[in-house]
């Protein structure tokens, strides 16, 4: 009897194991392929890759492109953060993760962006695409044009949210490229991806990536993604000291396993990346917006900027007072600049009182009409071999570049006291330069600025 009971018990165990294998076999067979890439964000150098060019399902990593185009559209005046978007039935019916939008609901674009970036809301992403493109299909075509312009050669988008759809595929390499462009092309918006929570129009949304952000030192973004077809995906960026690393992982078996893998690859990246290296920013892509080809779009294009877009101080706020030393330093620097610019209006400008000139520099909106055009230094004295210059960054607006030059001049007056500030417009933005330096002074200035963690590149004659 005991022997028969033992045999029955063993048979029951075998049956249980057999049934368990039947249940687990499909999960093993359907597990998403794994791919990964690690790059030095400063240069784009690949530090590690595995299956990086295999076309896989990107899931919600897709929203990185949706947000990139939204930021691009805002910068180029197609739409604004305060544009009110009417939610379509299609957007409202998207499956979770979602914000819970209703068909016909009106909501500002800024809240849709927060929901898509932080909560990875599918309904918000679709609403963004329809608001900018007129329809999700038209927006997907723009996504593909932009991907091509960014160098994402093996990516094809079919929708704005990343839900699994035939032909909607990307690679670890392409998503790493997109993450790097988001960081460099839109630094003012990049902080969205590190927020643990945000107000999305009356509802607080929490970051889907907060566990990795909280657990890995230096992590500050970027985007998670998950579908049954993709597995657990993540594009992550972290900074430690002068180093910044971007890691992309496709096909994690769980969010915890994915985060652990990303952390391991991050450590590898920080070990392999050099401590000091010249930053090689990716080139801005050709602008892919086309207001004329957006039939049915919900927004009106901003044809021209009629006033400054800088925020206006609240009525109860007063402009900060400038110290006498700061006023004197600013006045001296401005007088030197006005003396170099060879234009008929210079005499009238120089005749203004010191305080008027200083306040004009402090508030660009107060500049006189004859000084609003770009100022170009056409000739620099060659006495003393002052043919060198330094670059302290590239910015999306002239105001940002001028502000950076002024702030830098104030913190490094010892070496930049005799230099002239010059903003050079290029197709990639506005270059902030100090010109009229000797080779030795340019090198010394850069050493001191880098010690303060300020970007600086010396530029030789020509």
RACOR-V403515 format. One record per backbone hydrogen bond with DSSP energy under -0.5 kcal/mol. NH is the residue of the N-H (numbers start at 1). CO is the residue of the C=O. E is the energy in kcal/mol with one decimal. If there is no record, write none. Layout:
nh->[NH:NH]
co->[CO:CO]
e->[E:E]
This chain:
nh->[5:6:7:8:9:10:11:12:13:14:15:16:17:18:19:20:21:22:23:24:25:26:27:28:29:30:31:35:36:37:38:39:40:41:41:42:43:44:47:47:48:50:54:56:56:58:61:62:63:64:65:65:66:67:68:69:70:71:72:73:74:75:76:77:78:79:83:85:85:87:87:92:93:94:104:105:107:109:110:111:112:113:114:115:116:117:118:119:119:120:121:122:125:126:127:128:129:130:131:132:133:134:139:140:141:142:143:144:145:146:147:148:149:150:151:151:152:153:155:156:168:169:169:170:173:175:176:177:178:179:180:181:182:183:184:185:186:186:189:190:191:192:193:194:195:195:198:200:200:205:205:207:208:210:213:214:215:216:217:219:220:221:223:225:227:231:232:233:233:234:235:236:236:237:238:239:240:243:245:246:247:248:249:250:251:252:258:259:260:261:262:263:264:265:266:267:268:269:270:271:272:273:280:281:293:294:297:299:302:303:306:317:327:328:329:330:331:332:333:334:335:336:337:338:339:340:340:341:343:346:347:349:350:351:352:357:358:359:360:361:362:363:366:367:371:372:376:378:385:386:387:388:389:390:391:392:395:401:402:403:404:405:406:407:408:409:410:411:412:416:417:419:420:422:424:424:425:426:429:430:431:431:432:433:433:434:435:436:437:442:443:444:445:446:447:448:449:450:451:452:452:453:454:457:459]
co->[1:2:3:4:5:6:7:8:9:10:11:12:13:14:15:16:17:18:19:20:21:22:23:24:25:26:28:250:50:248:48:246:45:39:244:244:40:40:38:45:38:36:51:54:170:56:58:59:60:61:61:62:62:63:64:65:66:67:68:69:70:71:72:74:73:73:80:83:107:85:105:88:89:91:87:102:85:83:81:108:108:109:110:111:112:113:114:114:115:115:115:97:121:122:123:124:125:126:127:128:129:130:135:136:137:138:139:140:141:142:143:144:145:146:147:148:147:151:152:169:165:156:167:56:52:171:172:173:174:175:176:177:178:179:180:181:181:182:186:186:187:189:190:191:191:192:205:198:203:198:203:196:118:207:209:210:211:212:215:216:237:237:235:233:231:227:252:225:231:249:223:234:247:221:245:218:243:240:238:39:236:37:234:35:230:232:254:255:256:257:258:259:260:261:262:263:264:265:266:267:268:269:42:279:290:291:294:131:77:301:304:314:323:324:325:326:327:328:329:330:331:332:333:334:335:336:337:337:341:343:344:345:346:347:349:353:354:355:356:357:358:359:363:364:368:369:374:376:382:383:385:437:459:434:457:432:430:397:398:399:400:401:402:403:404:405:406:407:408:412:413:416:435:433:422:431:423:429:426:395:424:429:393:422:431:390:420:388:388:438:439:440:441:442:443:444:445:446:447:448:449:450:449:391:389]
e->[-2.4:-2.5:-2.4:-2.3:-2.4:-2.4:-2.3:-2.1:-2.1:-2.6:-2.4:-2.3:-2.7:-2.4:-2.5:-2.5:-2.2:-1.9:-1.9:-2.6:-2.3:-0.7:-0.6:-2.2:-2.7:-2.4:-0.8:-1.6:-2.6:-2.0:-2.8:-2.4:-2.5:-0.8:-2.1:-0.6:-0.9:-3.4:-3.0:-0.5:-1.5:-2.6:-1.6:-0.5:-3.6:-0.6:-1.8:-1.9:-1.4:-1.8:-0.5:-1.4:-1.5:-2.7:-2.2:-2.5:-1.8:-2.8:-2.3:-2.8:-2.1:-2.4:-1.7:-1.4:-2.3:-0.9:-1.6:-0.6:-3.1:-0.6:-3.3:-2.2:-1.4:-1.4:-3.2:-2.2:-2.2:-2.2:-2.2:-0.8:-1.4:-2.5:-1.9:-2.3:-2.4:-2.6:-2.7:-0.7:-0.8:-0.8:-1.8:-3.6:-1.8:-2.2:-2.0:-2.2:-2.3:-2.5:-2.1:-2.1:-3.0:-1.8:-2.2:-2.4:-1.7:-1.7:-2.4:-2.0:-2.0:-2.7:-2.5:-2.1:-2.1:-1.8:-0.6:-1.0:-2.9:-1.5:-0.9:-2.8:-2.5:-1.5:-1.3:-2.8:-2.3:-2.4:-1.8:-2.2:-2.2:-2.3:-2.2:-2.0:-2.3:-1.7:-2.2:-3.3:-0.5:-1.3:-1.2:-1.2:-0.5:-2.1:-1.7:-1.5:-0.6:-1.1:-1.8:-0.6:-3.4:-2.8:-0.5:-2.9:-2.0:-1.3:-2.3:-2.4:-1.4:-2.3:-0.6:-1.8:-2.4:-0.6:-2.1:-1.8:-0.9:-2.5:-2.5:-3.5:-0.7:-2.2:-2.6:-0.5:-3.1:-3.0:-2.1:-2.0:-2.2:-2.0:-2.5:-2.2:-2.8:-2.6:-2.5:-3.0:-0.7:-2.3:-2.5:-2.5:-2.3:-2.1:-2.7:-2.5:-2.0:-2.3:-2.6:-2.4:-1.9:-2.5:-2.6:-1.9:-2.2:-2.3:-3.2:-0.6:-0.9:-1.3:-1.9:-0.5:-2.6:-1.0:-0.8:-2.1:-2.4:-2.5:-2.4:-2.6:-2.5:-2.4:-2.1:-2.5:-2.5:-1.9:-1.8:-2.6:-1.8:-1.1:-0.6:-1.8:-1.3:-2.0:-0.7:-2.2:-3.2:-1.3:-1.3:-2.1:-2.5:-2.7:-1.8:-1.8:-2.3:-2.2:-2.7:-1.6:-2.1:-1.2:-0.5:-0.8:-1.9:-0.7:-2.0:-3.0:-2.4:-2.3:-2.7:-2.9:-2.3:-1.7:-2.8:-2.5:-2.2:-2.2:-2.3:-2.5:-2.6:-2.5:-1.8:-1.5:-1.5:-1.6:-1.1:-0.9:-2.6:-2.8:-0.5:-2.2:-0.5:-3.0:-1.4:-3.0:-3.2:-0.6:-2.7:-2.7:-0.7:-2.4:-2.9:-0.6:-2.9:-2.5:-2.2:-2.4:-2.8:-2.1:-2.0:-2.3:-2.6:-2.7:-1.5:-0.8:-0.8:-1.9:-2.4:-2.1:-3.9]
